[in-house]
Amino acid sequence: MVEGIVAALFVLIALDYGTSGRLGLLVGVAQLALFATGLWQGHASSGSGLAWPFLLLYSALGISLGYGLYALSSLATRVTPKEVVAYFREGKAFLRFYRERPGVALSYLLMAYFEEVLWRAIVQGALVEMFSNLSLGILITAAFFTIMHFRYFIELPVRWAEFFVFSLTLGVLYASTGSLFLVTLVHFMRNLHVTFFGHWDEQQAQAEQKQS
């Protein structure tokens, strides 16, 4: 089972790099198959993350980490501290943006859960079992996870470095808590902020053009 998961992972990485169209669809189906296999084998247990009072604790921790990690990633990649502060002062605009787009928020939640089950619960678990080494399993999983997302930031090396650190953080969180709920929430918050920041950044640029 472990060897099958790892072999499937290498195939996915080989196929996914820069793919689109029918091949991209094939990659998506393969990931779904691996996801379903992991669920069937019981690798996707949510652990203590869904038990009270862990639910409240992990909710607060997940939201806080989501905000904090995205702030750090923004500083590391493209914006100044002043811009980060200005962005996070737009809390009402952030909530309004997603109230008007509930389908987008839901799709991000489902995507985050899917990826965390696939990568943290299934792949990381398989690699830790294969190498009998927790740190190595987390490290290799983070590297694979970054490679699978590489096409989104291929022109900005600093962004893939930041994403690798983010992936490591998710791996450590999952290994430490055994909670899919927590890592899914952190991942979900990042997805929300990435999209809203793009929207907010575009609005700021338009405002500057009108003033000039």
C-alpha positions as CSV (number, residue, x, y, z in Angstrom):
1,M,0.0,0.0,0.0
2,V,2.8,2.4,1.0
3,E,4.8,1.7,-2.1
4,G,1.7,2.1,-4.3
5,I,1.0,5.6,-2.8
6,V,4.6,6.8,-3.3
7,A,4.7,5.4,-6.9
8,A,1.4,7.1,-7.7
9,L,2.8,10.4,-6.3
10,F,5.8,10.3,-8.6
11,V,3.5,9.6,-11.6
12,L,1.3,12.6,-10.6
13,I,4.3,14.9,-10.3
14,A,5.6,13.8,-13.7
15,L,2.2,14.3,-15.4
16,D,1.2,17.4,-13.6
17,Y,4.1,19.7,-14.4
18,G,2.8,22.2,-16.9
19,T,-0.1,20.1,-18.0
20,S,-3.5,21.2,-19.2
21,G,-6.4,19.9,-21.2
22,R,-7.0,16.1,-21.3
23,L,-3.7,15.3,-19.6
24,G,-4.5,17.8,-16.8
25,L,-7.9,16.1,-16.4
26,L,-6.2,12.7,-16.2
27,V,-4.0,14.1,-13.4
28,G,-7.0,15.3,-11.5
29,V,-8.7,11.9,-11.8
30,A,-5.5,10.2,-10.6
31,Q,-5.4,12.5,-7.6
32,L,-9.0,11.8,-6.8
33,A,-8.3,8.0,-7.1
34,L,-5.4,8.3,-4.6
35,F,-7.6,10.4,-2.3
36,A,-10.4,7.8,-2.4
37,T,-7.9,5.0,-1.8
38,G,-6.5,6.8,1.3
39,L,-10.1,7.4,2.6
40,W,-10.9,3.7,2.1
41,Q,-7.7,2.6,3.9
42,G,-8.6,4.9,6.8
43,H,-5.6,7.3,6.4
44,A,-7.9,10.4,6.7
45,S,-8.8,10.2,10.4
46,S,-9.5,13.7,11.8
47,G,-7.9,12.8,15.1
48,S,-8.6,14.9,18.2
49,G,-9.2,18.0,16.1
50,L,-13.0,17.5,16.0
51,A,-13.5,16.8,19.7
52,W,-14.6,19.5,22.1
53,P,-12.9,21.7,23.3
54,F,-10.3,21.0,20.6
55,L,-12.7,22.3,18.0
56,L,-12.8,25.8,19.5
57,L,-9.1,25.8,20.3
58,Y,-8.1,24.6,16.8
59,S,-10.5,27.1,15.2
60,A,-8.9,30.0,16.9
61,L,-5.4,28.6,16.3
62,G,-6.1,27.9,12.6
63,I,-7.5,31.3,11.9
64,S,-4.6,33.0,13.7
65,L,-2.0,30.9,12.0
66,G,-3.7,31.5,8.6
67,Y,-3.5,35.2,9.1
68,G,0.0,35.2,10.5
69,L,1.5,32.9,7.9
70,Y,0.0,34.9,5.1
71,A,1.3,38.1,6.5
72,L,4.8,36.6,6.7
73,S,4.5,35.2,3.2
74,S,3.5,38.7,1.9
75,L,6.5,40.3,3.6
76,A,8.8,37.6,2.1
77,T,7.5,37.9,-1.4
78,R,6.3,41.2,-2.6
79,V,5.0,43.9,-0.2
80,T,6.3,46.2,2.6
81,P,5.3,46.1,6.2
82,K,3.2,49.2,5.7
83,E,1.2,47.5,2.9
84,V,0.7,44.4,5.0
85,V,-0.8,46.5,7.8
86,A,-3.0,48.4,5.3
87,Y,-4.2,45.1,3.9
88,F,-5.1,43.5,7.2
89,R,-7.0,46.7,8.2
90,E,-9.5,45.8,5.4
91,G,-11.3,43.2,7.5
92,K,-14.8,44.4,6.6
93,A,-13.9,44.4,2.9
94,F,-12.5,40.9,3.2
95,L,-15.8,39.6,4.8
96,R,-17.9,41.5,2.3
97,F,-15.9,40.1,-0.6
98,Y,-16.7,36.5,0.4
99,R,-20.3,37.2,1.5
100,E,-20.8,38.2,-2.1
101,R,-19.0,35.1,-3.3
102,P,-20.0,32.2,-1.0
103,G,-19.4,29.6,-3.8
104,V,-15.7,30.7,-4.0
105,A,-15.2,30.3,-0.2
106,L,-16.9,26.9,-0.3
107,S,-14.8,25.7,-3.2
108,Y,-11.6,26.8,-1.3
109,L,-12.7,25.0,1.8
110,L,-13.3,21.8,-0.2
111,M,-10.0,22.2,-2.0
112,A,-8.1,22.7,1.2
113,Y,-9.6,19.6,2.8
114,F,-8.9,17.5,-0.3
115,E,-5.3,18.6,-0.5
116,E,-4.7,18.1,3.2
117,V,-6.2,14.6,3.2
118,L,-4.1,13.7,0.1
119,W,-0.8,15.2,1.1
120,R,-0.7,15.3,4.9
121,A,-2.8,12.3,5.9
122,I,-2.1,10.0,3.0
123,V,1.3,10.9,1.4
124,Q,3.0,12.2,4.5
125,G,1.8,9.2,6.5
126,A,3.0,6.8,3.8
127,L,6.5,8.4,3.6
128,V,6.9,8.5,7.3
129,E,6.0,4.8,7.4
130,M,8.3,4.0,4.5
131,F,11.4,5.8,5.9
132,S,10.5,5.3,9.6
133,N,11.5,8.9,10.0
134,L,9.0,11.7,10.8
135,S,11.2,14.6,9.8
136,L,12.2,13.1,6.5
137,G,8.6,12.2,5.7
138,I,7.5,15.8,6.4
139,L,10.4,17.2,4.4
140,I,9.8,15.1,1.3
141,T,6.1,15.7,1.4
142,A,6.6,19.4,1.6
143,A,9.0,19.2,-1.4
144,F,6.5,17.2,-3.4
145,F,3.6,19.5,-2.5
146,T,5.7,22.5,-3.6
147,I,6.6,20.9,-6.9
148,M,2.9,20.1,-7.6
149,H,2.2,23.9,-7.2
150,F,5.4,25.1,-8.9
151,R,3.6,26.2,-12.1
152,Y,1.7,28.9,-10.2
153,F,4.9,30.8,-9.2
154,I,7.6,29.6,-11.6
155,E,8.7,33.2,-12.4
156,L,9.2,34.1,-8.7
157,P,11.7,31.7,-7.0
158,V,11.1,33.5,-3.7
159,R,7.5,32.5,-3.8
160,W,8.2,28.8,-4.2
161,A,10.7,29.1,-1.3
162,E,8.0,30.7,0.8
163,F,5.5,28.0,-0.3
164,F,7.9,25.3,0.7
165,V,8.2,26.8,4.2
166,F,4.4,27.0,4.4
167,S,4.2,23.3,3.3
168,L,6.7,22.3,6.0
169,T,4.6,24.2,8.6
170,L,1.4,22.3,7.6
171,G,3.4,19.0,7.9
172,V,4.7,19.8,11.3
173,L,1.2,20.9,12.5
174,Y,-0.4,17.7,11.3
175,A,2.3,15.5,12.8
176,S,2.1,17.4,16.1
177,T,-1.7,17.4,16.5
178,G,-3.0,14.7,14.2
179,S,-5.8,17.1,13.3
180,L,-6.9,17.4,9.6
181,F,-9.3,20.1,10.9
182,L,-6.5,22.4,12.0
183,V,-4.3,22.1,8.8
184,T,-7.4,22.4,6.6
185,L,-8.4,25.6,8.3
186,V,-4.9,27.1,8.0
187,H,-4.7,26.1,4.3
188,F,-8.2,27.5,3.8
189,M,-7.3,30.8,5.3
190,R,-4.3,31.1,3.0
191,N,-6.4,30.4,-0.1
192,L,-9.0,33.1,1.0
193,H,-6.3,35.7,1.5
194,V,-4.4,34.9,-1.7
195,T,-7.6,35.6,-3.7
196,F,-8.7,38.6,-1.8
197,F,-5.2,40.2,-1.8
198,G,-5.2,39.9,-5.6
199,H,-8.6,41.7,-5.7
200,W,-7.5,44.3,-3.2
201,D,-4.2,44.9,-4.9
202,E,-6.0,45.5,-8.2
203,Q,-8.3,48.0,-6.6
204,Q,-5.3,49.9,-5.1
205,A,-3.6,50.0,-8.5
206,Q,-6.8,51.4,-10.1
207,A,-7.1,54.0,-7.4
208,E,-3.5,55.1,-8.0
209,Q,-4.2,55.4,-11.7
210,K,-7.2,57.6,-11.2
211,Q,-5.2,59.9,-8.9
212,S,-2.3,60.2,-11.4
